[in-house]
């Protein structure tokens, strides 16, 4: 069970923690625009380029972004452990901006594939999450991860609404230029808005296998894999079913997604606060996995009923937001300080593999077994996760390599606040 913070350690997030978390969430959200903003209109644009008549190339142009990221999360996380978080994040944002500029210019699908690969090389997710963990005390880490996770949800919702309008106004090249400009602006936030990390003292250097073989981290990695495999597979079939079963045109689907995503925060935020403030991490974490399973069962049995679909999507996003915040917080808490970037790199790699598997396996099942087969897949994955998580021991507030005490936690928060006040 999660231990409650000692009265000697401030129970509320410090101004430094709030500011650092908000800035890192903004950086994370701006980078996710590279994936989400182009999602609704990418295939239309790419199909009109020379070489775009081959749909397989179009699919590669979109999917290679995540494929390259999946390959680089671990080495980039290791680099952030060795060279520092901020230099690695800045380098990743520069690569991402360069790829966006190349994509804006790309005259053919082949060049667009190269540009998207360069965008994906800016795989900074692990470094950002590790930096967020470095700059916050453990009892508040889930809140900061929730800020980062909510930025993903908000960017996703806003992209669904704004992408078609932006595409008609400035075109896809203009959208890529906008993404590049936002990435360059995010570099300024990293350099001048985020404090340098107070270096922990007396941290032992551990071998990489200590992260790769840790049973607790493996269970959390499996959880993030399932969460994103379910999400990706779900959105392969739900849009089609809304169209075929409820005659809802694709350009109207945002009318469901936007209020459902925003409404889910009404349930997710109080749950996260309860877990953090009152030591209820385990029941809320397990309850969220059960709600995830319930939402998949509801969609399987009730897809023909519009009200059921809306309710189940609301439950899905509420559970998704809680789990998206809890999983990285627990992973960063369990990971050794000297390999925190590497641990988050493995975590983000399994997340990307979940996205890829949900898309590839879900697509194969949809072709051979129909949309009901995909719902069976998501129900099965969620059920297996419930079984695996139920008997597992969740990480309590660990100490850095077993030796960080409350005094050092206070020193870290004070150092962050001092740097921010100086800025």
FENQUI-V813659 format. One record per residue. PHI is phi in whole degrees, -180 to 180 (NA if undefined). OMEGA is omega in whole degrees, -180 to 180 (999 if undefined). Layout:
PHI|OMEGA / PHI|OMEGA
This chain:
NA|180 / -70|179 / -81|177 / -77|-178 / -65|176 / -65|178 / -58|-178 / -74|-180 / -95|-179 / -52|-175 / -80|-179 / -93|176 / -65|179 / -76|176 / -56|178 / -64|179 / -67|178 / -62|-177 / -68|179 / -62|179 / -63|180 / -64|-180 / -67|180 / -67|176 / -65|178 / -63|179 / -61|180 / -63|-179 / -65|179 / -62|-180 / -69|180 / -68|174 / -59|179 / -61|178 / -95|-169 / -80|-173 / -64|-179 / -89|-173 / -56|-175 / -71|-171 / -126|-173 / -62|-175 / -64|178 / -65|-179 / -66|-176 / -64|180 / -66|180 / -89|178 / -84|172 / -56|-175 / 93|-178 / -76|177 / -70|175 / -90|-175 / -65|178 / -62|177 / -67|177 / -61|179 / -63|177 / -64|-179 / -61|179 / -83|-171 / -76|-176 / -66|176 / -56|-179 / -75|180 / -63|179 / -65|178 / -60|-179 / -60|-180 / -74|-171 / -106|-178 / -55|-177 / -67|179 / -62|178 / -69|176 / -62|176 / -63|179 / -62|180 / -69|174 / -67|-174 / -89|-173 / -105|-179 / 106|-176 / -70|-172 / -63|178 / -59|-180 / -69|179 / -65|179 / -62|179 / -61|179 / -65|178 / -66|176 / -64|177 / -63|180 / -63|178 / -65|179 / -62|177 / -63|178 / -67|177 / -64|178 / -64|179 / -66|178 / -64|-179 / -87|-167 / -46|-179 / -87|-179 / -137|178 / -65|179 / -61|176 / -67|178 / -66|176 / -61|179 / -62|-180 / -66|179 / -67|176 / -64|179 / -66|174 / -57|-178 / -65|179 / -65|175 / -82|-173 / -86|-171 / -99|-175 / -56|-178 / -64|180 / -65|179 / -65|180 / -66|178 / -65|178 / -66|177 / -61|178 / -68|179 / -63|-171 / -96|-179 / -132|174 / -77|-171 / -63|-177 / -70|179 / -116|-173 / -67|-180 / -63|178 / -63|-180 / -68|176 / -64|177 / -67|175 / -59|179 / -66|179 / -63|179 / -68|177 / -64|177 / -65|180 / -62|-180 / -68|178 / -62|178 / -61|-179 / -66|180 / -63|-180 / -64|179 / -60|-178 / -84|-170 / -89|-174 / -58|180 / -61|-180 / -68|178 / -64|180 / -62|178 / -73|-176 / -89|-175 / -118|179 / 74|-180 / -64|176 / -57|178 / -64|178 / -66|177 / -66|177 / -65|177 / -62|179 / -62|179 / -63|180 / -63|179 / -66|178 / -64|178 / -66|175 / -64|179 / -65|177 / -62|176 / -61|177 / -63|180 / -64|-173 / -72|-172 / -115|-180 / -106|-177 / -102|-179 / -71|171 / -68|-175 / -75|171 / -62|-175 / -73|176 / -68|-178 / -99|172 / 54|179 / -95|180 / -78|174 / -80|-177 / -114|178 / -72|-178 / -59|-178 / -63|178 / -66|175 / -85|-175 / -70|-176 / -105|-177 / -69|-175 / -63|-180 / -64|178 / -65|178 / -63|178 / -66|178 / -68|177 / -63|176 / -62|180 / -62|-179 / -69|175 / -61|-179 / -63|-177 / -57|-176 / -85|172 / -65|178 / -64|-180 / -60|-177 / -67|180 / -62|-179 / -61|-176 / -86|165 / -76|-171 / -110|-177 / -60|177 / -58|178 / -65|-179 / -71|175 / -62|180 / -74|-173 / -81|-176 / -90|-175 / -122|177 / 50|180 / -103|-177 / -63|-174 / -60|-177 / -74|177 / -108|-176 / -64|179 / -61|180 / -66|172 / -93|-173 / -62|-175 / -63|179 / -66|179 / -67|180 / -64|180 / -67|179 / -66|-179 / -64|179 / -67|178 / -61|179 / -92|-174 / -72|-175 / -62|177 / -61|179 / -64|179 / -64|180 / -64|178 / -63|-180 / -63|-175 / -79|-171 / -83|-171 / -119|175 / 64|-178 / -107|-177 / -59|-175 / -62|-179 / -63|-179 / -73|178 / -64|179 / -66|178 / -63|179 / -67|177 / -65|177 / -64|177 / -65|175 / -59|178 / -62|179 / -60|-179 / -64|180 / -72|175 / -64|179 / -63|178 / -69|179 / -65|-176 / -89|-171 / -122|-175 / -63|-179 / -78|-178 / -108|-172 / -60|-179 / -63|178 / -65|179 / -59|-179 / -63|-179 / -64|-179 / -68|176 / -66|176 / -63|178 / -64|-180 / -61|-178 / -69|176 / -63|178 / -65|-179 / -59|-177 / -66|178 / -65|-178 / -70|179 / -64|176 / -85|-173 / -73|-174 / -62|179 / -66|178 / -64|179 / -69|178 / -64|179 / -67|179 / -71|-177 / -82|-174 / -72|173 / -62|-178 / -58|-176 / -69|180 / -129|-178 / -64|178 / -64|178 / -64|180 / -62|178 / -70|175 / -66|176 / -63|179 / -58|-179 / -71|175 / -65|179 / -67|174 / -62|179 / -65|177 / -65|175 / -64|177 / -61|-178 / -65|-179 / -68|178 / -60|179 / -73|-175 / -69|-178 / -70|178 / -61|177 / -64|179 / -64|179 / -65|180 / -62|180 / -67|-172 / -95|-176 / -129|-180 / 82|-176 / -68|177 / -62|177 / -63|178 / -68|177 / -64|176 / -62|178 / -62|-177 / -69|177 / -63|-179 / -63|179 / -60|-180 / -64|-180 / -66|178 / -62|179 / -64|177 / -59|-179 / -63|-178 / -69|-176 / -77|-173 / -62|-178 / -94|-177 / -89|177 / -100|-180 / -75|-179 / -68|172 / -85|178 / -66|-178 / -82|174 / -104|-179 / -61|-179 / 55|175 / 84|-171 / -131|-179 / -85|-179 / -107|-176 / -65|178 / -59|-179 / -70|176 / -63|178 / -65|180 / -63|180 / -64|180 / -62|179 / -65|179 / -65|178 / -62|-180 / -64|-180 / -64|180 / -65|-179 / -65|178 / -65|178 / -67|179 / -79|999
